[in-house]
Amino acid sequence: MIWATNQAGRAQPFDAEPSPKGTSTLTTGSDGVIRARLVPAEQRRGLFSEPLYMPHHATCPDAERFRRTPARPESRT
């Protein structure tokens, strides 16, 4: 895992390897802090030159165990 600061300023884990299904770029600032930037879906569909990383909670089999707030129930419409 790679820990990065997301756009909300919170620490967020990402899978260590880039993924074709990734949603965010990770960059290291001059201060040594790794920052994550969510790439809009329409940009991810094209030829995006930077590696994309997947938030670890999306692939972790134990994600529910570490969730701070309960997951939203699926809407039944």
C-alpha positions in Angstrom: 0.0 0.0 0.0 0.9 3.6 -0.6 -0.5 6.2 1.8 -1.3 9.6 0.1 -3.0 12.8 1.0 -6.2 13.1 -1.0 -7.8 16.3 -2.3 -9.8 16.7 0.9 -6.5 16.6 2.9 -7.1 13.2 4.4 -4.7 10.2 4.4 -5.9 7.5 2.0 -4.3 4.2 1.1 -3.8 3.2 -2.5 -2.7 -0.1 -4.0 1.1 -0.1 -4.6 1.0 -1.0 -8.2 -0.6 1.0 -11.0 -3.8 -0.4 -12.4 -5.7 -0.1 -15.8 -8.8 0.4 -13.6 -7.1 3.0 -11.4 -8.8 6.3 -10.7 -6.1 8.6 -9.3 -2.6 9.8 -9.9 0.0 9.9 -7.2 2.7 12.6 -7.1 5.4 13.4 -4.6 5.7 17.1 -3.8 9.0 18.9 -3.0 8.0 18.5 0.6 8.1 14.7 0.3 4.3 14.3 0.7 2.6 12.0 -1.7 -0.6 13.5 -3.0 -3.5 11.8 -4.8 -5.6 13.5 -7.5 -8.8 11.9 -8.7 -8.8 11.8 -12.5 -12.3 12.4 -14.0 -13.7 9.3 -15.7 -13.9 11.0 -19.1 -10.1 11.6 -19.0 -9.4 8.0 -17.9 -11.1 6.6 -21.0 -8.6 8.3 -23.3 -4.9 7.9 -23.6 -3.8 9.1 -20.1 0.0 9.2 -19.9 0.4 9.0 -16.1 0.0 5.7 -14.2 -3.3 5.4 -12.4 -3.7 3.9 -8.9 -6.7 2.2 -7.3 -7.9 3.3 -3.9 -7.0 0.3 -1.6 -10.5 0.2 -0.1 -11.9 -0.8 -3.6 -9.8 -4.0 -3.7 -9.3 -4.9 -0.1 -11.2 -8.0 1.0 -11.4 -6.6 4.6 -12.5 -3.1 3.6 -15.7 -3.2 5.7 -13.6 -3.9 8.8 -11.7 -0.6 8.4 -14.6 1.6 7.2 -15.2 4.6 9.6 -18.9 5.1 8.7 -21.3 2.3 7.7 -21.7 1.8 4.0 -24.9 3.2 2.5 -27.6 0.7 1.9 -28.4 0.1 -1.7 -31.4 2.0 -2.9 -34.3 -0.1 -3.9 -36.3 1.8 -6.4 
